[in-house]
């Protein structure tokens, strides 16, 4: 079953970086895709929380072997 998780904060020289990931482990009982959509919705909600804290969604990608990852950055003051 897909799991949504937030990676630990990455502290780079000029930016704070947050990553929200959905694992690419299918739920074989989910014949409709509803569980995947629930995981995607959870990831989007997590991204919205970071955006409310001043982060910007800078990129996202999907890989059939890894899953989906959303990358958010916030410039240091």
C-alpha positions in Angstrom: 0.0 0.0 0.0 1.4 3.5 -0.8 2.7 5.4 2.2 3.2 9.1 2.3 6.1 10.4 4.3 8.0 13.6 4.9 11.8 13.4 4.7 13.9 15.2 7.4 14.5 18.9 6.7 17.5 19.6 4.5 19.5 22.7 5.5 21.5 23.9 2.5 23.5 27.1 2.3 20.8 29.3 1.0 17.6 27.2 1.3 15.6 24.9 3.6 14.4 21.9 1.6 11.4 19.7 2.4 10.5 16.5 0.5 7.2 14.7 0.6 7.3 11.2 -0.9 4.7 8.6 -1.8 6.1 5.1 -1.9 5.4 3.1 -5.0 4.1 0.0 -3.3 0.8 -0.9 -4.7 -2.1 -2.1 -2.6 -3.1 -5.3 -4.5 -6.6 -5.2 -2.9 -7.2 -1.7 -4.3 -8.9 -2.4 -7.6 -10.2 1.2 -8.1 -7.1 3.2 -7.3 -8.8 4.9 -4.4 -6.0 4.2 -1.9 -3.4 5.7 -4.3 -5.6 8.8 -4.6 -5.9 9.0 -0.8 -2.1 8.9 -0.5 -1.8 11.6 -3.2 -4.3 13.7 -1.4 -2.4 13.3 1.9 0.9 14.4 0.1 -0.8 17.4 -1.4 -2.1 18.4 2.1 1.4 18.1 3.5 2.7 20.3 0.7 0.0 22.9 1.4 1.2 23.0 5.1 4.7 23.7 4.0 3.5 26.4 1.5 1.6 28.0 4.4 5.0 28.2 6.2 6.6 30.1 3.3 7.9 27.2 1.2 7.5 27.0 -2.6 6.9 23.8 -4.6 9.9 23.9 -6.8 9.6 20.4 -8.5 8.0 17.1 -8.5 8.6 13.8 -10.2 7.4 10.3 -10.5 9.4 7.1 -11.1 7.8 3.7 -11.6 10.4 2.1 -9.3 10.5 4.7 -6.6 7.2 6.5 -6.4 6.4 10.3 -6.4 8.4 13.0 -4.7 7.5 16.7 -4.2 10.3 19.1 -3.4 9.7 22.4 -1.6 12.2 25.1 -0.9 12.3 28.1 1.4 15.0 30.8 1.1 16.8 31.6 4.3 16.3 35.0 5.7 
